[in-house]
């Protein structure tokens, strides 16, 4: 639209624009209803869909909750029937890297005063008291012809004798069983001797600690 200077009505304070509109673009809205009506069937179908969806979601939530409670109950029963047992270990210090000793001849180890000595200690760094056992293993048991019942032993704990006797002719000999307190250390010395074995009888052993 082109506005010309002569189109302004300068006799009034407001300036008005004049526009020519083709007659075909004009129409009357008299008795015309602008409201838009929604199809009742479509609205009913939508409402039904939302209700069904809500019901399905509620049912799924209830089922999930039920399965969740069943799973938790099963876990609780499993823990009651199968309690978790904490496993603790003891620290064992040996006087050599072989964790035992080797006697090449009993000729000079023929009495308690001249016995072969081996030192070790057991430490409990755990928060609970622990039961443990001391075993002496004959490392040459399968090939050895030595009679172990001829070997005497004495076990000292903190310089006091706690066990003495003869070894049994077995691969593993249980020397002692005890309980060690939390944050405590037990010091041991095992002595071995024999006045009945010849100087050619060798004995190779290892100290094991069982928990």
DAFENGI-V535585 format. One record per backbone hydrogen bond with DSSP energy under -0.5 kcal/mol. CO is the residue of the C=O (numbers start at 1). NH is the residue of the N-H. If there is no record, write none. Layout:
[[CO;NH] [CO;NH]]
//
This chain:
[[1;3] [4;7] [5;8] [8;10] [9;12] [14;16] [19;21] [22;25] [23;26] [29;32] [31;33] [32;34] [35;37] [39;43] [40;44] [41;45] [42;46] [43;47] [44;48] [45;49] [46;50] [47;51] [48;52] [49;53] [50;54] [51;55] [52;56] [53;57] [54;58] [55;59] [56;60] [57;61] [58;62] [59;63] [60;64] [61;65] [62;66] [63;67] [64;68] [65;69] [66;70] [67;71] [68;72] [69;73] [70;74] [71;75] [72;76] [73;77] [74;78] [75;79] [76;80] [77;81] [78;82] [84;86] [86;88] [90;92] [91;123] [93;121] [96;99] [99;207] [101;205] [102;104] [103;203] [109;194] [112;115] [116;192] [118;190] [119;95] [120;188] [121;93] [122;186] [123;91] [123;125] [124;183] [124;184] [126;183] [130;180] [132;178] [133;135] [133;210] [134;175] [134;176] [135;137] [135;208] [136;173] [137;139] [137;206] [138;141] [140;143] [140;144] [146;148] [147;150] [148;151] [148;167] [150;152] [151;167] [152;193] [153;165] [154;156] [154;191] [155;162] [155;163] [156;158] [156;189] [157;160] [160;157] [163;155] [165;153] [168;170] [171;138] [172;174] [173;136] [173;175] [176;134] [178;132] [180;130] [181;184] [184;124] [186;122] [187;158] [188;120] [189;156] [190;118] [191;154] [192;116] [193;152] [198;106] [198;201] [200;202] [203;103] [203;205] [204;139] [204;140] [205;101] [206;137] [206;208] [208;135] [208;210] [210;133]]
//
